[in-house]
Amino acid sequence: HLEEDLRAWDALAREAAEPPQRGLFRYRREGVKHHYDPALLKNLRKTIVARDEAAFLALSDQLEQRETIALRDLVEPVPIGDPVPLDEVEPEDAIAARFVTAAMSLGALGPEAHEAVALGAKLAGARSNGGEGGEDPTRTLNAIKQVASARFGVAPEYLATADELEIKIAQGAKPGEGGQIPGFKVTEEIAVLRGAVKGQSLVSPPPHHDIYSIEDLAQLIYDLRRANAKAKIAVKLVAQSGIGYVASGVAKARADIVHVAGHDGGTGASPLGSIKHAGLPWELGLIETHHTLVANGLRGRVAIRVDGGFKTGRDVVLASMLGADAFAFGSALLVALGCIYARQCHQNTCPVGIATQDAALRGKFPGSAEDAETFLRFVARDVRRRLAALGARSLAEIRGRGDLVRPRYDRAQGIDLDELLRLPETRAPFDFARTDDAHLDDEAVSGETQRITPADRAVGARLAYDAVVRKARGEHVAPAAYRYRGSAGQSFGAFITAPLTLELDGEANDGAGKGMSGGTLIVRGAGSADEPAVGNACFYGARGGEAFVRGAAGERLAVRNSGATIVVEGAGDHACEYMTKGTVVILGATGRNLASGMTGGELFVLQAHAMRLGPTPLVAHELDEVSRARLRDLLRRHYEATGSPRALEYLDERAGALDAFVRFAVEAASTSSPAASAVPAAAGAVESAASPARISASRTARR
């Protein structure tokens, strides 16, 4: 009977009609309601093109009466008094100064759209966020520079030109997922900015590999302040349960801004399933963040910025009442530029040329910087008229006034909004302990040897900043060598650039050489070659320069290396993850998961340790004359810089020592189709016939 039942169910399933398309991801008439339906897309764009402020304000009023879609549709603002004349309300420019554009990278967007957003924000008096893809050094329009897990483009020059540096912990539309830009969107321009190879898929890891605790976050904030003392530091979090506790840690880590990202939006590269099923509304994240900071006496230490589906002045006013200081616009800004919500951002086929790198499609881009400026100014004017109607003269008067938000009883019947509307508990301000602002960089003299201790952190970052600023002014920066003796603190040599050289006789803690883009870093460990001379997460996101370490490195060596040349004498787990460019030589043992996700550059390791490779598209190559000469030269320079006995052993050609090495690299990527740029899922998936037999045998045994 069981077999008969199964056959009957199978037949019924085959005969049944396909379920109707409900329009979960794309709009369908009579389907799921969307924030952006065709009418809104058309009318919003029409008001911007016509520069019709009255029509925009009328559209804003219509959205207030729309069917309930978001939490904010269940509530309404309460006047604080009689309406005031519009000319008594703070000016449009003061309101627009609180606006920023949501982080959208060059890569997710095409160059024309990316530039229109940045220039439009500048014209409106707002600030633009260039996203995590880096920035052309000849076009530094974006006031906010993002530091994300892949560290794309994060170089001293990039950091030094920022008014604000935003550490992106996660993205509202895909919390905890990281990201990927497919190879067919990686043009030559994008590859250069990101330190990669044209046509190769690029991965943003889910975590920052130098942040595994709130103390690690505090260290990165400290590093960035050393790299640019004038920039504010923001930390981008995602609306979720418990965000308030994390925000309190961010405040104690001495950030200036907590950015709360809601689940709406997701321009460019977010998976459709994540857009619909991950994250929480910004209303919940904002309320918990504001209340927890107030309850812990930390609210005055940080500003709160929020994003996630902002379209009108009403959204801004309600967010201000719930505790926000600043407001970010993403999807609505792109709609103002002509976005039609085709949901093809990740396929490089955007029909209006916004989220594509295809030259033919980019030629169809209908927007302009003036369109972006108009949208932001219209929203600011919408805020002004709503403030006047509420009897308020500025956003500051209503900020954090949750008592001015009440339920819309015609919509909220049967829904408990107490948590949304309760007022925060208050307590005395938190008292920060003062730290010594004196720094070893302030006393550095080229050619002299200084004593260094673990309390000396981010040594070299300010020297690099000064060099970048002087170069920008057209000054000549002469080569300089700074020497140290002792045990260096975290982030020794972080963000250094040419023509600086840092030499250390001793050992360095975690984060040595992170983000370096040039210059030379030399560490001469006092122990044997197998003893650690540098800690974890060293050379993370390095973009250039050279490093020679006598001794081993800890875990996560050279993660996201995108151009540096690094020689070490051993490495822990996860070395060279997500590497896209550059050269790494490991003269000793390696940990597990070596080169996982590595999509570019070259890696020299001992054949005895090659079976430690993780999932990677690397191909093993026996040393030819070119690679042998290159390895020999690096070993020679390593010996000259550090006096390494191990390097000297491998330079002994009579013993054929170089035959112990194997070179791993990625075959050239094809850009002919999306499939050509996919990253293989398992180690050894693209073995070549020339791969050494012992490598293939070891991998087969491991599988």
Sequence and secondary structure as in RCSB ss.txt:
>XXXX:A:sequence
HLEEDLRAWDALAREAAEPPQRGLFRYRREGVKHHYDPALLKNLRKTIVARDEAAFLALSDQLEQRETIALRDLV
EPVPIGDPVPLDEVEPEDAIAARFVTAAMSLGALGPEAHEAVALGAKLAGARSNGGEGGEDPTRTLNAIKQVASA
RFGVAPEYLATADELEIKIAQGAKPGEGGQIPGFKVTEEIAVLRGAVKGQSLVSPPPHHDIYSIEDLAQLIYDLR
RANAKAKIAVKLVAQSGIGYVASGVAKARADIVHVAGHDGGTGASPLGSIKHAGLPWELGLIETHHTLVANGLRG
RVAIRVDGGFKTGRDVVLASMLGADAFAFGSALLVALGCIYARQCHQNTCPVGIATQDAALRGKFPGSAEDAETF
LRFVARDVRRRLAALGARSLAEIRGRGDLVRPRYDRAQGIDLDELLRLPETRAPFDFARTDDAHLDDEAVSGETQ
RITPADRAVGARLAYDAVVRKARGEHVAPAAYRYRGSAGQSFGAFITAPLTLELDGEANDGAGKGMSGGTLIVRG
AGSADEPAVGNACFYGARGGEAFVRGAAGERLAVRNSGATIVVEGAGDHACEYMTKGTVVILGATGRNLASGMTG
GELFVLQAHAMRLGPTPLVAHELDEVSRARLRDLLRRHYEATGSPRALEYLDERAGALDAFVRFAVEAASTSSPA
ASAVPAAAGAVESAASPARISASRTARR
>XXXX:A:secstr
 HHHHHHHHHHHHHHS       SSS  TTS   SS HHHHHHHHHHHHTT HHHHHHHHHHHHTS   SGGGGE
EE  SSS   GGGS  HHHHHTTEEE    BTTB HHHHHHHHHHHHHHT B B TTS   TT    SEEEE TT
 TT  HHHHHT SEEEEE   TTSTT  EEE GGG  HHHHHHHT  TT  EEE SS TT SSHHHHHHHHHHHH
HH TTSEEEEEEE  TTHHHHHHHHHHTT SEEEEE SS  TTT  HHHHHHSS  HHHHHHHHHHHHHHTT GG
G EEEEESS  SHHHHHHHHHTT SEEEE HHHHHHTT    S GGGT  TTSSS   HHHHTT    HHHHHHH
HHHHHHHHHHHHHHHT SSHHHHTT GGGEEE TTT TT   HHHH                  GGGG  TT EE
EE TT  STTHHHHHHHHHHHHTT     EEEEEEEEE TTTTTT  TTEEEEEEEEE TTTTTT EEEEEEEE 
SS TTSBSB SSTTTT  EEEEEEESB  SSTTTT EEEEEEES   TTTTTT  EEEEEE S   SSBTTT  S
SEEEEEGGGGGGB S   EEE   HHHHHHHHHHHHHHHHHH  HHHHHHT GGGTGGGGEEEEE      SSGG
GG   SSTTTT  TTS HHHHHHHHHH 
